[in-house]
Each structure stands twice: as C-alpha cells, then as structure tokens.
Amino acid sequence: MINPLSIVVEIKTHETLPLRAAVLRADTPNKNASYPEDSKPGTIHLGIFDEDKTLVATSTWVMNPWQEDPNAIAVQLRGMAVAVNKQSSGLGKILIDAGVAHAKSHSAIYIWAKARDAAMSFYLRNEFAVVGESFTEGVTQLPHHLVVRKI
Ligand SMILES: CC(C)(COP(=O)(O)OP(=O)(O)OC[C@H]1O[C@@H](n2cnc3c(N)ncnc32)[C@H](O)[C@@H]1OP(=O)(O)O)[C@@H](O)C(=O)NCCC(=O)NCCS
C-alpha cells in the first residue's frame, strides 16, 4: 500500500509562490504572495506534484511560538493552498498530516494558524480548535480566526 505521506516533498520558496498567488491572492487587494517567514531559519515548504510535475498543493511550516504557551515549541502553518481543480480530494489533509510529522520531529507540541473563516470546516475536520474572536487579516482583508491543534 502507498503511504500518502510519501507523495509530499520539500520544495523551495520560489516553487511555492505561483500556487500561493493563484489560490490565496486571486481575489485579494494585495497580490504579494511572499511571507517574511519564508526566509526564517527552520521554515520549510511542503508540496505535492501531480503526474505532469505541476505543483498542486503547498503549505509552509514556520517555527513560531503559540501565543497561549509561549515557552513551548510550536509550528505555525502558513500558505495552505490546493489548486482549485484538485480541492476536496484529500490533498489538504495529506499536507496537514505531513506538517504534523514535521512538527513532531522538532518536538513541537502545537501547530497553529490564522485560518480563513471560509476554510474553517477544513481545519475543524483536521483536529484544530478555534481560539478567540474573529479578526480581519491585514493582507487579505478577509475574516479569520486563530486555530490550534495540540499534537
Ligand atoms: C482549504 C484547502 C487548503 C483544503 O485543501 P483540500 O485539499 O481541498 O482539503 P481536503 O480535500 O483534505 O478536504 C477538503 C474537503 O473535501 C472533503 N474531501 C476530502 N477528500 C475527499 C474525497 N476523496 N472525496 C470527496 N470529498 C473529499 C473533505 O471532507 C473536506 O471537507 P471540509 O472542507 O468540509 O472539511 C483548499 O480547499 C484550498 O486551497 N482552499 C482555498 C485557499 C484557502 O482557503 N486556504 C486556507 C487559507 S487559511
């Protein structure tokens, strides 16, 4: 049996940017798809390629403390994006599982994210819990909540 995690590979920042831009910046006022954390030590990008070697899913994992337990090791998930024609086929969950494995390998006990409300059911289905009130995220100008998963 094929291990789903085996289709996940580590990719470079420049590889993740076009998919991030297409999926996460299509309707936003700011089209910049780069993050300051892209060059932070410890940051990795995970990706899944299709049979044509096109990147179809990407996520970025940043060593960053969780606000409610700042002395614990934690990983922030950023840039979670699946190509529109590949969404709802399980790739997002595979990237979350790979990110959890990455975080555990660094002894992290939390993964957390600023989650778009439009994607909240995805995070809840992947064992994240909502923390705090709704806020408008600065770059996208979309409603978000903080979410966290203890691992
Ligand atoms: C949110 C996002 C990353 C999730 O990735 P995904 O690959 O679509 O996620 P999955 O396929 O694992 O799960 C998505 C849904 O498809 C369903 N699904 C998963 N596998 C499925 C399958 N084989 N058949 C049918 N449905 C399936 C899941 O039940 C899930 O439902 P839910 O959204 O109610 O939880 C992706 O949809 C996306 O890029 N959205 C736009 C950008 C975005 O909002 N990113 C998050 C920013 S915070």
The ligand as a Tripos MOL2 file, in Angstrom:
@<TRIPOS>MOLECULE
LIG
   48    50     1     0     0
SMALL
NO_CHARGES

@<TRIPOS>ATOM
      1 C1         -8.6850   24.8210    2.3350 C.3       1 LIG1
      2 C2         -7.8620   23.9190    1.4370 C.3       1 LIG1
      3 C3         -6.3890   24.1570    1.6550 C.3       1 LIG1
      4 C4         -8.1940   22.4660    1.8150 C.3       1 LIG1
      5 O1         -7.4740   21.6030    0.9440 O.3       1 LIG1
      6 P1         -8.2320   20.3790    0.2370 P.3       1 LIG1
      7 O2         -7.2410   19.5880   -0.4960 O.co2     1 LIG1
      8 O3         -9.4050   20.9180   -0.5260 O.co2     1 LIG1
      9 O4         -8.6780   19.6090    1.5380 O.3       1 LIG1
     10 P2         -9.2450   18.1350    1.6740 P.3       1 LIG1
     11 O5         -9.5460   17.5790    0.3380 O.co2     1 LIG1
     12 O6         -8.3550   17.3920    2.5780 O.co2     1 LIG1
     13 O7        -10.5740   18.4260    2.4560 O.3       1 LIG1
     14 C5        -11.4960   19.3810    1.9440 C.3       1 LIG1
     15 C6        -12.8980   18.8360    1.9410 C.3       1 LIG1
     16 O8        -13.0070   17.8400    0.9670 O.3       1 LIG1
     17 C7        -13.5730   16.6800    1.5280 C.3       1 LIG1
     18 N1        -12.9030   15.5280    0.9190 N.ar      1 LIG1
     19 C8        -11.6620   15.0920    1.1760 C.ar      1 LIG1
     20 N2        -11.3620   14.0170    0.4340 N.ar      1 LIG1
     21 C9        -12.4440   13.7950   -0.3490 C.ar      1 LIG1
     22 C10       -12.7520   12.8460   -1.3390 C.ar      1 LIG1
     23 N3        -11.8850   11.8970   -1.6820 N.pl3     1 LIG1
     24 N4        -13.9550   12.9410   -1.9360 N.ar      1 LIG1
     25 C11       -14.8290   13.9000   -1.6080 C.ar      1 LIG1
     26 N5        -14.6030   14.8200   -0.6610 N.ar      1 LIG1
     27 C12       -13.4270   14.7740   -0.0350 C.ar      1 LIG1
     28 C13       -13.3030   16.7390    2.9900 C.3       1 LIG1
     29 O9        -14.3260   16.1170    3.7310 O.3       1 LIG1
     30 C14       -13.2380   18.2200    3.2570 C.3       1 LIG1
     31 O10       -14.4690   18.7520    3.6430 O.3       1 LIG1
     32 P3        -14.4720   20.0260    4.6290 P.3       1 LIG1
     33 O11       -13.8990   21.1770    3.8580 O.co2     1 LIG1
     34 O12       -15.9000   20.2160    4.9610 O.co2     1 LIG1
     35 O13       -13.5870   19.6710    5.7840 O.co2     1 LIG1
     36 C15        -8.1940   24.1160   -0.0600 C.3       1 LIG1
     37 O14        -9.5530   23.8500   -0.2720 O.3       1 LIG1
     38 C16        -7.8410   25.5000   -0.5560 C.2       1 LIG1
     39 O15        -6.7350   25.7180   -1.0490 O.2       1 LIG1
     40 N6         -8.7850   26.4490   -0.4500 N.am      1 LIG1
     41 C17        -8.5720   27.8210   -0.9260 C.3       1 LIG1
     42 C18        -7.4750   28.5230   -0.1520 C.3       1 LIG1
     43 C19        -7.7110   28.5380    1.3340 C.2       1 LIG1
     44 O16        -8.7750   28.9090    1.8250 O.2       1 LIG1
     45 N7         -6.6650   28.1700    2.0800 N.am      1 LIG1
     46 C20        -6.6800   28.2190    3.5170 C.3       1 LIG1
     47 C21        -6.2490   29.5560    3.9690 C.3       1 LIG1
     48 S1         -6.3230   29.7050    5.7370 S.3       1 LIG1
@<TRIPOS>BOND
     1     1     2 1
     2     2     3 1
     3     2     4 1
     4     2    36 1
     5     4     5 1
     6     5     6 1
     7     6     7 2
     8     6     8 1
     9     6     9 1
    10     9    10 1
    11    10    11 2
    12    10    12 1
    13    10    13 1
    14    13    14 1
    15    14    15 1
    16    15    16 1
    17    15    30 1
    18    16    17 1
    19    17    18 1
    20    17    28 1
    21    18    19 ar
    22    18    27 ar
    23    19    20 ar
    24    20    21 ar
    25    21    22 ar
    26    21    27 ar
    27    22    23 1
    28    22    24 ar
    29    24    25 ar
    30    25    26 ar
    31    26    27 ar
    32    28    29 1
    33    28    30 1
    34    30    31 1
    35    31    32 1
    36    32    33 2
    37    32    34 1
    38    32    35 1
    39    36    37 1
    40    36    38 1
    41    38    39 2
    42    38    40 1
    43    40    41 1
    44    41    42 1
    45    42    43 1
    46    43    44 2
    47    43    45 1
    48    45    46 1
    49    46    47 1
    50    47    48 1
@<TRIPOS>SUBSTRUCTURE
     1 LIG1         1 GROUP 0 **** ****
